[in-house]
């Protein structure tokens, strides 16, 4: 009887400890991209790159200079034209790296501001108002005319 009770208690403890761990499951970047782009409203023709592409590592360097080995998955969608529309999400393997990913996205956004300023085009305000934030293991860049709606779509999808 004592052996059975001890075994049941050990199993309960094991299940409790497993339930306390951080979820490692990453959402579908494709589905997340579709949701976020839909929430943005009218956009120009957008191109996309993601961690599922053959050239994922080199495409990632377009938006971030962080170590690609720390990345679980990512996507970036950007305007095909000379327009400052971009949405990017980086899912890192370790939540402690999310701030590093966000910093790299902030630097990318600043690089875009500098790029548009050098051409003197009207895209600068959208780039200056880019939204960068973290949510758990995710770092997000939103550069649209509907940043709050796109952020809501992200949060609804991930949570």
Kinemage of the C-alpha trace (Angstrom):
@kinemage 1
@onewidth
@group {chain A} dominant
@subgroup {mainchain}
@vectorlist {calphas} color= white
{ca unk a 1} P 0.000 0.000 0.000
{ca unk a 2} L 2.805 2.448 0.907
{ca unk a 3} L 4.581 1.637 -2.337
{ca unk a 4} L 1.441 2.418 -4.381
{ca unk a 5} L 0.826 5.707 -2.570
{ca unk a 6} L 4.475 6.688 -2.990
{ca unk a 7} L 4.335 5.895 -6.700
{ca unk a 8} L 1.139 7.928 -7.155
{ca unk a 9} L 2.632 10.879 -5.288
{ca unk a 10} L 5.773 10.711 -7.408
{ca unk a 11} L 3.687 10.671 -10.597
{ca unk a 12} L 1.624 13.641 -9.383
{ca unk a 13} L 4.795 15.585 -8.621
{ca unk a 14} L 6.198 14.740 -12.037
{ca unk a 15} L 3.030 15.945 -13.794
{ca unk a 16} L 2.997 19.147 -11.741
{ca unk a 17} L 6.606 19.929 -12.615
{ca unk a 18} L 5.995 19.266 -16.301
{ca unk a 19} L 3.012 21.629 -16.289
{ca unk a 20} L 5.105 24.465 -14.853
{ca unk a 21} L 7.618 24.585 -17.693
{ca unk a 22} L 7.496 27.176 -20.439
{ca unk a 23} L 5.789 25.993 -23.591
{ca unk a 24} L 8.302 25.447 -26.388
{ca unk a 25} L 5.672 25.165 -29.093
{ca unk a 26} L 6.032 27.882 -31.690
{ca unk a 27} L 2.982 29.005 -33.619
{ca unk a 28} L 2.820 28.573 -37.385
{ca unk a 29} L 4.725 31.520 -38.837
{ca unk a 30} L 2.768 31.187 -42.087
{ca unk a 31} L -0.608 31.408 -40.352
{ca unk a 32} L 0.599 34.218 -38.094
{ca unk a 33} L 1.840 36.166 -41.132
{ca unk a 34} L -1.534 35.762 -42.872
{ca unk a 35} L -3.396 37.031 -39.784
{ca unk a 36} L -1.131 40.009 -39.251
{ca unk a 37} L -1.147 41.060 -42.902
{ca unk a 38} L -4.941 40.789 -42.971
{ca unk a 39} L -5.214 43.047 -39.929
{ca unk a 40} L -3.013 45.694 -41.584
{ca unk a 41} L -5.707 46.606 -44.098
{ca unk a 42} L -4.715 47.843 -47.535
{ca unk a 43} L -1.059 47.127 -48.272
{ca unk a 44} L 1.080 47.363 -51.402
{ca unk a 45} L 2.320 44.112 -52.946
{ca unk a 46} L 4.287 42.368 -50.212
{ca unk a 47} L 7.193 39.943 -50.467
{ca unk a 48} L 7.957 37.479 -47.683
{ca unk a 49} L 10.826 35.410 -46.343
{ca unk a 50} L 10.768 32.926 -43.489
{ca unk a 51} L 12.648 30.265 -41.596
{ca unk a 52} L 11.063 27.628 -43.838
{ca unk a 53} L 12.817 28.978 -46.952
{ca unk a 54} L 15.941 27.355 -48.394
{ca unk a 55} L 17.916 30.568 -47.876
{ca unk a 56} L 16.420 31.281 -44.424
{ca unk a 57} L 19.668 32.222 -42.707
{ca unk a 58} L 20.759 34.738 -45.341
{ca unk a 59} L 17.251 36.232 -45.548
{ca unk a 60} L 17.209 36.605 -41.770
{ca unk a 61} L 20.260 38.857 -41.971
{ca unk a 62} L 18.046 41.421 -43.760
{ca unk a 63} L 16.168 42.127 -40.507
{ca unk a 64} L 18.568 41.100 -37.765
{ca unk a 65} L 22.229 40.638 -36.952
{ca unk a 66} L 21.596 38.336 -33.980
{ca unk a 67} L 23.032 34.815 -33.971
{ca unk a 68} L 20.729 32.730 -36.180
{ca unk a 69} L 21.367 29.673 -33.978
{ca unk a 70} L 19.209 31.360 -31.312
{ca unk a 71} L 16.213 31.584 -33.667
{ca unk a 72} L 13.437 28.996 -33.562
{ca unk a 73} L 11.442 30.506 -36.448
{ca unk a 74} L 10.793 33.854 -38.135
{ca unk a 75} L 9.065 35.632 -40.944
{ca unk a 76} L 9.363 39.034 -42.553
{ca unk a 77} L 6.977 40.613 -45.036
{ca unk a 78} L 7.977 43.827 -46.764
{ca unk a 79} L 6.701 46.065 -49.538
{ca unk a 80} L 7.705 45.116 -53.051
{ca unk a 81} L 7.841 48.808 -53.910
{ca unk a 82} L 9.879 51.588 -52.347
{ca unk a 83} L 7.415 51.821 -49.451
{ca unk a 84} L 7.948 51.546 -45.704
{ca unk a 85} L 5.626 48.633 -44.947
{ca unk a 86} L 7.154 45.763 -42.990
{ca unk a 87} L 6.009 43.146 -40.517
{ca unk a 88} L 8.494 40.768 -38.897
{ca unk a 89} L 8.267 38.228 -36.100
{ca unk a 90} L 11.201 36.358 -34.577
{ca unk a 91} L 10.568 33.394 -32.274
{ca unk a 92} L 13.701 32.680 -30.260
{ca unk a 93} L 14.579 29.350 -28.709
{ca unk a 94} L 15.162 30.883 -25.278
{ca unk a 95} L 12.883 33.654 -23.969
{ca unk a 96} L 15.919 35.418 -22.478
{ca unk a 97} L 17.028 36.192 -26.054
{ca unk a 98} L 13.787 37.979 -26.976
{ca unk a 99} L 15.156 41.361 -25.921
{ca unk a 100} L 18.243 40.820 -28.104
{ca unk a 101} L 15.947 40.040 -31.033
{ca unk a 102} L 13.851 43.145 -30.285
{ca unk a 103} L 16.973 45.319 -30.147
{ca unk a 104} L 18.020 44.010 -33.547
{ca unk a 105} L 14.549 44.818 -34.928
{ca unk a 106} L 14.780 48.339 -33.480
{ca unk a 107} L 18.117 48.765 -35.236
{ca unk a 108} L 16.587 47.481 -38.470
{ca unk a 109} L 13.727 49.989 -38.149
{ca unk a 110} L 16.216 52.813 -37.586
{ca unk a 111} L 18.182 51.683 -40.642
{ca unk a 112} L 14.964 51.893 -42.655
{ca unk a 113} L 14.315 55.434 -41.369
{ca unk a 114} L 17.823 56.441 -42.419
{ca unk a 115} L 17.316 54.800 -45.826
{ca unk a 116} L 14.062 56.655 -46.516
{ca unk a 117} L 15.537 59.945 -45.304
{ca unk a 118} L 18.449 59.580 -47.714
{ca unk a 119} L 15.971 59.423 -50.587
{ca unk a 120} L 13.869 62.247 -49.141
{ca unk a 121} L 10.632 60.385 -49.689
{ca unk a 122} L 7.384 60.552 -47.767
{ca unk a 123} L 7.833 57.087 -46.238
{ca unk a 124} L 9.844 58.390 -43.281
{ca unk a 125} L 6.924 58.977 -40.835
{ca unk a 126} L 5.652 55.390 -41.142
{ca unk a 127} L 9.159 54.064 -40.553
{ca unk a 128} L 9.662 56.424 -37.590
{ca unk a 129} L 6.422 55.157 -36.041
{ca unk a 130} L 7.407 51.508 -36.316
{ca unk a 131} L 6.338 49.434 -33.340
{ca unk a 132} L 8.799 46.954 -31.813
{ca unk a 133} L 7.891 44.834 -28.794
{ca unk a 134} L 8.381 41.431 -27.186
{ca unk a 135} L 5.846 38.869 -26.038
{ca unk a 136} L 7.350 35.806 -24.369
{ca unk a 137} L 9.719 34.218 -26.880
{ca unk a 138} L 8.625 36.543 -29.693
{ca unk a 139} L 10.092 39.824 -30.913
{ca unk a 140} L 7.868 41.774 -33.283
{ca unk a 141} L 8.313 44.657 -35.729
{ca unk a 142} L 5.237 46.350 -37.194
{ca unk a 143} L 5.608 49.160 -39.715
{ca unk a 144} L 2.158 49.835 -41.187
{ca unk a 145} L -0.607 52.429 -41.047
{ca unk a 146} L -2.488 50.159 -38.604
{ca unk a 147} L 0.135 49.184 -36.033
{ca unk a 148} L -2.298 48.682 -33.146
{ca unk a 149} L -4.641 46.471 -35.199
{ca unk a 150} L -1.719 44.342 -36.363
{ca unk a 151} L -0.419 44.073 -32.785
{ca unk a 152} L -3.869 42.945 -31.633
{ca unk a 153} L -3.941 40.306 -34.368
{ca unk a 154} L -0.532 39.063 -33.226
{ca unk a 155} L -1.566 38.905 -29.573
{ca unk a 156} L -4.875 37.180 -30.359
{ca unk a 157} L -3.099 34.582 -32.488
{ca unk a 158} L -0.257 33.846 -30.101
{ca unk a 159} L -2.310 33.858 -26.923
